[in-house]
């Protein structure tokens, strides 16, 4: 279908009537499925008088002529119709009496001249010829030419310079083209929909090695592979089997079944490689995929880059989700996003953030400047601009200068955060680890219930009977010794704790304190007895001292008596001796 519009002024020589006819729409419609050119076209217009109003309703005789020049030229076709005009509007079919045939295919530049018997005198007068003629230049582009051949005809529309290479069959050029910039089909079954300077086929002199290529439109696009396709855009090339470019500019789909959706300067050169869009992206290996972004490179089979700015996925199955300046360079390495991250270990991953590295196999890094250098290491960091690295295989290292809280079922939590002298806090009972390294059990009276008194001496007796040995844990070397009871004996003796396999430090401390109290009671009782005995001893000592004093006095007196008795004894002896003589 073609259309044109214009206006013509008709004025009688005596000036008594001035009619303006305005063809607001001119349509060319194929009357059959034949491609030799339209046999009829629909012509619509209006007739206005010199005041700009509609002419009288009725039937007007109109003469239509088609010339090969705007003025002069040769009349190539003409027809006269009686046309009904209602409220200035009319519609008629040109070619219903005299078929147009191949007129438009033969003459690329045609002009329509309309004459209306305005005064309905029955004759056409010179001043009833509308001027200027209407150009039908659109017709050659809309009415394709048929190029028959033995297998399947070619259909060529658009500019007269458009062509199908000799020997090719089943080709179609829908339209477009320009002087010196024709659309062309060089191989069998190729198609160019429109635009200009587009090519379907490889133009290598053989018409069967790039068959079925398609360029829908655009400018300077080429589909040169078998079943290759370019949807549109500018300077795009699809050069391999079933390669596809949706649009954009300066894109290349060179791999088997490779696809570029659009964008600019993108290359899909691997088998089944895909570039969705963006700018200057490359998918160079089998099934490599770049969804979009800028300057991204997938250089390994099945590698993927989701988007972003200048990323590299250079090993099989490596993936970069997005971000900026990220590199996944080992098998199955993954970077979700962020900036300046690298995943160089097989099966390693960087969740995001900035300047993180997962170099070890199966390693994981996230945050800022987290470095998982060891196999199986996990390193998580905060926003601090300072490197933080793994120290051994299969280890978790975490740096959060703002602390960390782990919430478990029922809203309970454990928090790591230095505050009020605490380093580790729990929500359950206030237990915590001090900055100095002392574990402190929660012991708030308000957190306890079901209090019962204990018999300290009974506890002391049980402690006395509790086996205390030295031993080592099976998980440690025999040389690493410990001292204490086993959980079963402790539970059997005191019934404290959840089971007989564990001893809570708080329970052990409580038993020790109770035993100390029991021991203290015994000591106090003994001290009381000792104090009474000491008083008794003091009394006896006083009595002994008094007796000793009395004894001393007696001894003194005895000595005095003895002192008196001796002389007397001596005198008696003398007296006795004198009598003997």
PyMOL commands that set and color helices and strands:
alter all, ss='L'
color gray80, all
select helices_A, chain A and resi 103-106+126-128+139-142+409-411+445-447+456-465+487-494+505-580
alter helices_A, ss='H'
color red, helices_A
select strands_A, chain A and resi 6-11+18-29+40-48+58-67+75-85+89-94+111-116+134-135+145-147+154-156+163-164+172-173+184-185+191-192+199-200+214-215+222-223+229-230+237-238+244-245+252-253+259-260+267-268+274-275+282-283+289-290+297-298+304-305+312-313+319-320+327-328+334-335+342-343+349-354+357-358+364-368+370-372+378-381+388-389+396-399+404-407+413-419+422-426+432-434+439-440+469-471+482-484
alter strands_A, ss='S'
color yellow, strands_A
deselect
rebuild
show_as cartoon
